Amino acid sequence: MTDRAQDFLDLLERAKRGRLKIYLGFAAGVGKTVRMLKEAHALKSRGVDVVLAYIETHGRAETAELITGLEVIPRKQFEYKGIIVEEMDLEATLARRPAIAIVDEVAHTNLPLCRNRKRFQDIEEILDAGVNVICAFNIQHLESLNDLIQRATGVVVRETIPDTFVKEADQVVTVDLAVEDLLERLRTGKIYTADKIPWALEHFFKIANLSTLRELSLLEVAESLERGAASRSAREAGPPRPKVSGRVMVCMASGSPRAGTLLRKGSRMAGRLNTHWFVVYVETPGEAPTRIDAETQRHLLENIQKARELGAEVVRLKALDPAPALLDFARSHGVGHIIIGRSQQPWWRKLLGRSVAQRLIEEAAGFDVHIVSFEEEE
């Protein structure tokens, strides 16, 4: 099949998929769910078939009132470890097949009894069925920002959403609110109940934390608009031209305990450069699947999965020596930026010879090499 014919088939396949709109906030209480519900009412008034697939009110009266008059798909109940737990009913939503489904709490991790592990995967399945989705989440749940959020705010975010989910969105809208106004909403009980307010003010809802998250949210939407504009320009310009900046390559070792940090760095850099990126792992004879222990193998598979979720093309090379294999791949695949971690070898191992990272730095003529330090994490 010719490339042009395949391009046309790909275009038809994409056209069958539902459209995705994201409301992005920087903290609980800024008004994401309220904005979605108001839009749902506006759509319904125009005759659009819209349903609430999952909405979480968090006990807020204003949010609960806006549900009135809208069709709600009942949640699905599961018995798990002796208690009844409610989840979004994916099957019922797909069977109902509305024009638009409204979904809240995108970063949520589903029960093990559910079809998908994460709610964003439920949304992707709904989109694949041709149903449009409007959803919402906060900036701190974006996977590539995980390290930055922890360093800036001291908050460890456990539930994350891969950057690819945002990159696939047709529209990203920031729900902004002045930090002082958000704190006033918190103090007057419009976000949490009275018993939770003091703890929130002492921990997450500090002015410095909220200001940082707000800036990140606005920056993410700006970058999303730039990516959309670049994508439209590329389509109008015809065949793609080689990118001046070059692609991004993350070098990943089998037993790297901090591979996640490297992957997030690579994702952010590729997003800012609007370019393709690779995660390359070199399997030496000593690291064949039959030679490494089960724990290392498990970590490697988890990191490969995370890389794919972040939008990378994962490449496994086989070679006796990792350094020349990585550089040969970079030269043949238009890589301009190489990301490596600072060597964690003990001092006595360094005396025996140069590490792979050191050799890459010395031999990577024509590349920008970015060395990631893990000292702040430690």
C-alpha positions as CSV (number, residue, x, y, z in Angstrom):
1,M,0.0,0.0,0.0
2,T,1.3,3.5,-0.9
3,D,2.2,5.9,1.9
4,R,-0.5,8.3,0.7
5,A,-3.2,5.6,0.8
6,Q,-2.0,4.6,4.3
7,D,-2.1,8.2,5.5
8,F,-5.7,8.5,4.3
9,L,-6.7,5.3,6.1
10,D,-5.0,6.6,9.3
11,L,-7.0,9.9,8.9
12,L,-10.3,8.0,8.5
13,E,-9.5,5.9,11.6
14,R,-8.7,9.0,13.7
15,A,-12.0,10.6,12.5
16,K,-13.9,7.7,14.0
17,R,-12.4,8.4,17.5
18,G,-14.2,10.7,19.9
19,R,-12.9,14.2,20.7
20,L,-11.3,14.9,24.1
21,K,-11.6,18.1,26.0
22,I,-9.7,18.6,29.3
23,Y,-10.3,21.1,32.1
24,L,-7.0,21.5,33.9
25,G,-6.7,23.0,37.4
26,F,-4.0,23.5,39.9
27,A,-5.7,22.5,43.1
28,A,-9.0,21.1,44.5
29,G,-11.7,23.7,44.6
30,V,-10.7,25.9,41.7
31,G,-14.0,25.0,39.9
32,K,-13.2,22.3,37.3
33,T,-16.2,20.1,38.0
34,V,-18.5,23.1,38.2
35,R,-17.2,24.3,34.8
36,M,-17.9,20.8,33.3
37,L,-21.4,20.7,34.7
38,K,-22.3,24.1,33.5
39,E,-21.0,23.2,30.0
40,A,-23.1,20.0,30.2
41,H,-26.2,22.1,30.9
42,A,-25.4,24.4,28.0
43,L,-24.9,21.4,25.6
44,K,-28.2,19.8,26.7
45,S,-30.0,23.1,26.1
46,R,-28.8,22.9,22.5
47,G,-30.1,19.4,22.1
48,V,-26.8,17.6,22.5
49,D,-27.0,14.1,24.0
50,V,-24.8,14.5,27.1
51,V,-24.5,12.2,30.1
52,L,-22.5,12.3,33.4
53,A,-20.5,9.1,33.3
54,Y,-18.8,10.0,36.6
55,I,-19.0,13.1,38.8
56,E,-17.5,13.5,42.3
57,T,-19.2,16.3,44.3
58,H,-16.9,16.0,47.4
59,G,-19.9,17.0,49.4
60,R,-20.0,20.5,47.9
61,A,-23.5,21.9,47.7
62,E,-22.8,24.1,44.6
63,T,-21.6,21.1,42.7
64,A,-24.4,18.8,43.8
65,E,-27.1,21.4,42.7
66,L,-25.6,21.5,39.1
67,I,-26.2,17.7,38.7
68,T,-30.0,18.3,38.8
69,G,-31.5,18.0,35.4
70,L,-28.7,16.0,33.8
71,E,-28.7,12.3,33.0
72,V,-26.4,10.4,35.4
73,I,-25.1,6.9,34.7
74,P,-25.3,5.0,38.0
75,R,-22.0,3.8,39.4
76,K,-21.1,0.2,39.4
77,Q,-20.8,-1.5,42.8
78,F,-18.1,-4.0,43.7
79,E,-17.5,-6.0,46.8
80,Y,-13.8,-5.8,47.6
81,K,-12.2,-7.0,50.8
82,G,-15.5,-7.1,52.6
83,I,-16.7,-3.6,51.7
84,I,-18.8,-2.2,48.8
85,V,-16.9,0.2,46.5
86,E,-18.4,2.2,43.7
87,E,-16.6,2.8,40.4
88,M,-17.5,4.4,37.0
89,D,-19.6,2.0,35.0
90,L,-17.6,1.8,31.8
91,E,-19.8,-0.9,30.3
92,A,-23.0,1.1,30.9
93,T,-21.4,4.2,29.4
94,L,-20.3,2.3,26.2
95,A,-23.8,0.7,26.0
96,R,-25.5,4.1,26.4
97,R,-23.2,5.6,23.7
98,P,-24.0,9.3,24.2
99,A,-22.6,12.1,22.0
100,I,-20.6,13.4,25.0
101,A,-19.7,11.8,28.3
102,I,-18.5,13.9,31.3
103,V,-15.9,12.2,33.4
104,D,-14.3,13.5,36.7
105,E,-11.3,12.4,38.7
106,V,-9.2,11.2,35.8
107,A,-6.2,10.3,37.8
108,H,-8.2,7.7,39.9
109,T,-6.8,4.2,40.2
110,N,-9.6,1.6,39.7
111,L,-10.2,-1.4,41.8
112,P,-8.3,-4.6,40.6
113,L,-11.8,-6.0,39.7
114,C,-12.3,-3.3,37.0
115,R,-11.5,-3.8,33.3
116,N,-8.8,-1.1,33.3
117,R,-6.3,-0.2,35.9
118,K,-6.7,3.6,35.6
119,R,-9.7,5.8,34.8
120,F,-7.8,7.6,32.0
121,Q,-7.7,4.2,30.3
122,D,-11.5,4.0,30.7
123,I,-11.7,7.3,28.9
124,E,-9.5,6.1,26.1
125,E,-11.8,3.2,25.6
126,I,-14.8,5.5,25.5
127,L,-13.0,7.7,22.9
128,D,-12.1,4.7,20.8
129,A,-15.8,3.8,20.7
130,G,-16.5,7.2,19.0
131,V,-17.9,9.0,22.1
132,N,-16.6,12.5,22.9
133,V,-15.3,13.1,26.4
134,I,-15.0,16.2,28.6
135,C,-12.9,15.5,31.7
136,A,-10.9,17.2,34.4
137,F,-7.9,16.8,36.6
138,N,-5.2,18.8,38.4
139,I,-1.7,19.6,37.1
140,Q,0.1,17.7,39.9
141,H,-1.2,14.4,38.5
142,L,0.8,14.8,35.2
143,E,3.4,12.1,35.2
144,S,6.3,14.1,33.8
145,L,5.9,16.7,36.5
146,N,6.0,14.2,39.4
147,D,9.6,14.9,40.5
148,L,9.2,18.7,40.1
149,I,6.0,18.8,42.1
150,Q,7.7,16.8,44.9
151,R,10.7,19.0,45.1
152,A,8.7,22.3,44.8
153,T,5.9,21.5,47.2
154,G,7.1,18.5,49.3
155,V,3.9,16.7,48.2
156,V,4.2,13.1,46.9
157,V,1.6,12.5,44.3
158,R,0.8,8.7,43.9
159,E,-1.8,8.8,41.2
160,T,-0.5,10.1,37.9
161,I,-1.6,10.5,34.2
162,P,0.8,9.9,31.3
163,D,1.6,13.0,29.2
164,T,0.4,11.2,26.1
165,F,-3.2,11.6,27.4
166,V,-2.9,15.4,27.4
167,K,-1.1,15.4,24.0
168,E,-4.0,13.5,22.5
169,A,-6.5,16.1,23.7
170,D,-8.3,18.3,21.1
171,Q,-8.7,21.1,23.6
172,V,-7.1,21.9,27.0
173,V,-8.7,24.6,29.1
174,T,-7.1,25.9,32.3
175,V,-9.5,26.6,35.2
176,D,-7.7,29.5,36.9
177,L,-8.4,31.3,40.1
178,A,-6.4,33.7,42.2
179,V,-4.6,32.0,45.0
180,E,-6.1,34.4,47.6
181,D,-9.6,33.6,46.3
182,L,-8.9,29.9,46.5
183,L,-7.8,30.2,50.1
184,E,-10.9,32.2,50.9
185,R,-13.0,29.4,49.5
186,L,-11.1,26.9,51.6
187,R,-11.5,29.0,54.8
188,T,-15.3,29.4,54.3
189,G,-15.8,25.7,53.9
190,K,-16.5,25.6,50.2
191,I,-13.8,23.0,49.5
192,Y,-13.4,20.8,52.6
193,T,-15.4,20.3,55.8
194,A,-14.5,22.3,58.8
195,D,-12.4,19.6,60.5
196,K,-10.1,19.3,57.4
197,I,-9.4,23.0,56.9
198,P,-6.6,23.5,59.4
199,W,-4.6,20.5,58.1
200,A,-5.1,21.6,54.5
201,L,-3.8,25.1,55.3
202,E,-0.7,23.7,57.0
203,H,0.2,21.3,54.3
204,F,-0.9,21.4,50.7
205,F,-2.8,24.8,50.6
206,K,0.3,26.9,51.4
207,I,0.6,30.1,49.3
208,A,4.0,29.0,47.8
209,N,2.7,25.6,46.8
210,L,-0.4,26.9,45.2
211,S,1.5,29.7,43.3
212,T,3.9,27.1,41.9
213,L,1.1,24.7,40.8
214,R,-0.8,27.6,39.3
215,E,2.3,28.6,37.2
216,L,2.8,25.0,36.1
217,S,-0.9,24.8,35.0
218,L,-0.8,27.9,33.0
219,L,2.6,26.8,31.4
220,E,1.2,23.4,30.5
221,V,-1.8,24.9,28.7
222,A,0.5,27.4,26.8
223,E,2.6,24.5,25.7
224,S,-0.5,22.5,24.7
225,L,-1.6,25.5,22.5
226,E,1.9,25.6,20.9
227,R,1.9,21.9,20.2
228,G,-1.6,22.3,18.6
229,A,-0.4,25.2,16.5
230,A,2.8,23.4,15.4
231,S,0.7,20.3,14.5
232,R,-1.7,22.4,12.3
233,S,1.2,24.2,10.7
234,A,2.9,20.8,9.9
235,R,-0.3,19.5,8.3
236,E,-0.7,22.7,6.2
237,A,3.0,22.6,5.1
238,G,2.7,19.2,3.7
239,P,5.4,16.5,4.1
240,P,7.3,16.8,7.4
241,R,10.7,18.4,7.4
242,P,13.6,17.2,9.6
243,K,13.5,19.0,13.0
244,V,16.4,21.4,13.6
245,S,16.5,20.6,17.3
246,G,16.8,16.9,16.8
247,R,15.1,14.0,18.6
248,V,15.5,13.1,22.2
249,M,17.1,9.8,23.4
250,V,17.0,8.6,27.0
251,C,19.6,6.0,27.9
252,M,18.1,3.5,30.4
253,A,20.0,0.8,32.3
254,S,18.3,-2.5,33.3
255,G,18.8,-2.0,37.0
256,S,18.5,1.8,37.3
257,P,16.6,2.6,40.5
258,R,15.8,6.1,39.2
259,A,14.8,5.4,35.7
260,G,11.5,7.2,36.3
261,T,13.2,10.5,36.8
262,L,15.1,10.1,33.5
263,L,11.8,9.2,31.7
264,R,10.0,12.3,33.0
265,K,12.9,14.5,32.0
266,G,12.8,13.0,28.5
267,S,9.1,13.4,28.2
268,R,9.2,17.1,29.2
269,M,12.1,17.9,26.9
270,A,10.5,16.1,23.9
271,G,7.2,18.0,24.7
272,R,8.9,21.4,24.7
273,L,10.8,20.6,21.5
274,N,7.7,19.1,20.0
275,T,9.7,16.2,18.7
276,H,9.9,12.4,18.8
277,W,11.8,10.6,21.6
278,F,13.3,7.3,22.3
279,V,14.1,5.3,25.3
280,V,17.0,3.0,24.5
281,Y,18.1,0.0,26.6
282,V,21.2,-2.0,25.6
283,E,21.2,-5.6,26.5
284,T,24.7,-6.9,27.0
285,P,25.4,-10.7,27.3
286,G,25.6,-10.3,31.0
287,E,22.1,-8.7,31.1
288,A,20.3,-11.3,29.0
289,P,16.8,-12.2,30.5
290,T,18.2,-15.5,31.7
291,R,21.1,-13.8,33.5
292,I,19.5,-11.0,35.5
293,D,17.4,-11.7,38.6
294,A,13.6,-11.6,38.7
295,E,13.5,-8.2,40.6
296,T,15.7,-6.5,38.0
297,Q,13.6,-8.0,35.2
298,R,10.4,-6.7,36.9
299,H,11.8,-3.2,37.3
300,L,13.0,-3.2,33.6
301,L,9.5,-4.2,32.4
302,E,7.8,-1.6,34.6
303,N,10.1,1.1,33.3
304,I,9.5,0.1,29.7
305,Q,5.8,0.3,30.3
306,K,6.1,3.7,31.9
307,A,8.2,4.9,29.0
308,R,5.5,3.9,26.5
309,E,2.8,5.5,28.6
310,L,4.8,8.8,28.5
311,G,4.9,8.6,24.7
312,A,8.4,7.2,24.0
313,E,9.4,4.7,21.4
314,V,11.2,2.0,23.4
315,V,14.2,0.3,21.6
316,R,16.1,-2.7,22.9
317,L,19.6,-3.1,21.4
318,K,21.9,-6.1,21.8
319,A,25.6,-5.3,22.0
320,L,28.8,-6.2,23.9
321,D,29.5,-2.5,24.6
322,P,26.6,-0.1,25.4
323,A,28.4,3.2,24.6
324,P,29.1,2.8,20.8
325,A,25.7,1.0,20.3
326,L,23.9,4.0,21.8
327,L,25.8,6.5,19.8
328,D,25.3,4.5,16.5
329,F,21.6,4.5,17.2
330,A,21.5,8.2,17.9
331,R,23.4,9.1,14.7
332,S,21.1,6.9,12.6
333,H,17.8,8.1,14.1
334,G,18.2,11.9,14.0
335,V,18.8,12.3,17.8
336,G,20.1,15.7,18.9
337,H,19.7,15.4,22.7
338,I,21.0,12.5,24.8
339,I,19.8,12.2,28.4
340,I,21.8,10.1,30.9
341,G,21.9,9.7,34.6
342,R,24.9,10.6,36.7
343,S,26.9,7.5,37.5
344,Q,26.0,5.9,40.8
345,Q,29.0,3.6,40.9
346,P,31.1,3.4,44.1
347,W,34.5,5.1,44.1
348,W,36.4,1.9,43.8
349,R,34.5,0.8,40.7
350,K,35.3,4.1,39.0
351,L,39.1,3.4,39.5
352,L,38.7,0.3,37.3
353,G,37.7,2.3,34.2
354,R,35.4,4.8,32.7
355,S,31.6,4.3,33.1
356,V,29.2,4.2,30.1
357,A,28.1,7.7,31.0
358,Q,31.6,9.1,31.0
359,R,32.3,7.5,27.6
360,L,29.1,8.9,26.2
361,I,30.1,12.4,27.4
362,E,33.5,12.1,25.8
363,E,32.5,10.5,22.6
364,A,29.2,12.2,21.8
365,A,30.5,14.8,19.4
366,G,27.6,16.6,17.7
367,F,25.1,15.8,20.4
368,D,23.8,17.8,23.4
369,V,24.3,15.5,26.4
370,H,22.1,16.2,29.4
371,I,23.2,14.7,32.7
372,V,20.5,14.2,35.3
373,S,21.6,14.4,38.9
374,F,19.7,12.5,41.5
375,E,21.2,14.3,44.5
376,E,18.1,16.3,45.3
377,E,16.0,13.1,45.5
378,E,18.5,11.5,47.9
